[in-house]
């Protein structure tokens, strides 16, 4: 059995590190992001119905705040971030012309000391407006305002301690959560690229 020496600090299971270039992830630090991207219709479930593809492009604005300092050991060291986003764009294939909405996001940043590349994973939920019609979409969309869910993985590359380049890929789902029938929903896979600014 190991015995702690007198005056030696007790071993700890987690560590909190703060390097100069970890400041973008310090508790309370805010971040603004602007991204542009596209999402393509993906049908997960087998069905006899011939649903039209609904593909769209969007521009996204996000504002986030770091909830805690980076902590932990190894590859899973990092911190949590809370963000709000607003997005809008056009439908490039399929019925309808417009898609716009807002999402609340929880993100985990995988932060390593002195690293310029910082990956993250986020999940989010919010609302979405679209002019896609029920008849034209064969029941994929049946209300003008529905819910949107997302699961996205991303990567930041820090140019300096404030500016970063961002790339991400993920999944988005739109449906009315059973509030109105039919409720087939739209599943999409795609990605975004953009810039971030920490302050």
N, C-alpha and C positions, 0 to 999 in steps of 0.2 A: 504494500500500500504506500503510495506516495504521500509524503508529509510536507505541507507547505512550510517554507523557511520563515523564520521570524522577520517581519517587516516586508515580506514579499506580497504583492497584490494577489488577491484571490483570483483563480482562473475564471474566465467568463465565457459563456457559450456564444455570445455575439460580440462583435466589435463595431464601433462607429468610427468611420474614417472621414476625414475632411481634408482633401488635397485642394490646392488652388483651383484646378480645373474641375473639381466636383461641385463648385458653387452653383452651377445651374440646377443642381438637384438638392440643394440645402432646403430645409424646411421653410416654407413661406415664400420661396422664390416663385415668381410667376412666369408664364410662358405664353407667347402668342404664336400661332401657326396659321399659315395659309397654304392650302393644297389644292391640286386639280387632279382629276382622274376619271376613270370610266369603269362601269360594272356591266357584266354580260350575264344574260339570263342562263340559269342552270337548273334543270329539272331533276330534283333528288328522288322523287317518287315515281313509280311506274303507274301509268294510267292509260286508259283507252282514249281519253280526250286529247285533241290536238290543240294544245295551248300555244298561242303566239309568243314568240320571243319578245321580251321587253328589255332593251339595252339602253343605258343612259350614261351621260357624262355629267359630272357635278364639280362645283367649286365649293370648297369648305373653309370656314374660318373657325378656329378654336382658341379658347382662352383657358389656361389651366393653372393650378397652384400645387406645389409640392406639399404633401401632407406630413412627411417625416424626412429626417436625414437618412442618407444611405447607410445601411447596416447589414451585417451578416458576413458569411465566409464563402469563398469559392464562387462558382459560376452563378449561384442564385442570390448573391448579394445584390442589394438594390433598395428601392423605395417605392412608395405609392404616390400616385398623382390623381387629382380629380379635375376633369375638364368639362366644359360645355362647348358644344359646336352648333353652328348654323350652316346649312348647306342648301344649294339650289343649282338647278341645271335643266338640261333638256333631254327628251327621249329621242334617241337617234334611230331606233328600230322598234316597231310595234305601235300599238294604239297609244294615243295621248301625245301631249307636247311638253308638259311641265312636271317637274318633281322638285319639292322643296320641303325642308323640315328642320328639326332641332333634336339634339341628342345629349343626354348626360352620360359621361364616360368615366369609368374607373380603369386606371392604367398601372401596370407594374413595370418600372424601369430596371433593367439589369445593369447596374452601375459597377464598374471596376475602376479602381484608382488610376488616374492618368490616362484613361482610355478615351480615344477620339470616336470610336464606334460604340454606340450604346443601343442595344436592341430593347424592344419593349413588346408587351402584349396588352391589349385592352378589350374590354367588353362594354357595350353601351345599349341604351334603350331610350326611345323618344317617340315623337310624332312626325308624321309626314303628310303633306298635301300633294295630290296629283289629280290631273284631269283625265286620267285613264278611266274609261267607261266599263261598267260591268258587262255589257253585251259584247263590246269589242274585245275585251280581255278574256271572254269565256269564263267569267266568274273569278278570275285571279284577284281582281280589285272590285269591290262592290260599294265602297264608300269613298267620298272625296278626301276625308281625313282618316288615316289609319295609323298603326304603330310601326316603328322600325326598330329592328334589333341588329346588332353587329358584333362580330368577333374579328379582330384585326391584329396582325403582327407587323411590327415596323422596325426600322433601323435609322438612327440618327448618325450623321457624321459631323462632328464639331469643327467648324472652321477656326473658331476662337472660343473664348469663354462665354460668348453671348449668341453668336449666329451658328446655325446648323442647317445642313441639308437633310431632307427626310424622304424615305421611300417606304411604302407599306403595301401589304397585300392582305386580302381578307374576304369575309363573307358578310352579306347584308340580306336581311329578310324584311319583307313588308306584308302585313296582314292586319285584319281588324280584331284579332283575338277572340273570334266567335261572337262578336257583338251583332253581326248581321250575316245572313246566309245568302249566297255562297261565300265561303272563306277559304279559297284555295291558296292565296298568297303568291308572292313573287320572291324567288330565291335568286341571288346574284353573287358572282365571284368577280373580283377585280382588284384595283389598287389605286393609290394616289402617290404623287410626288409633290414636294413643296419645300418651304423654308420655315425655320423656327427662330424665334428671338426670345431670349431669357432676360428678365429684368427684376 
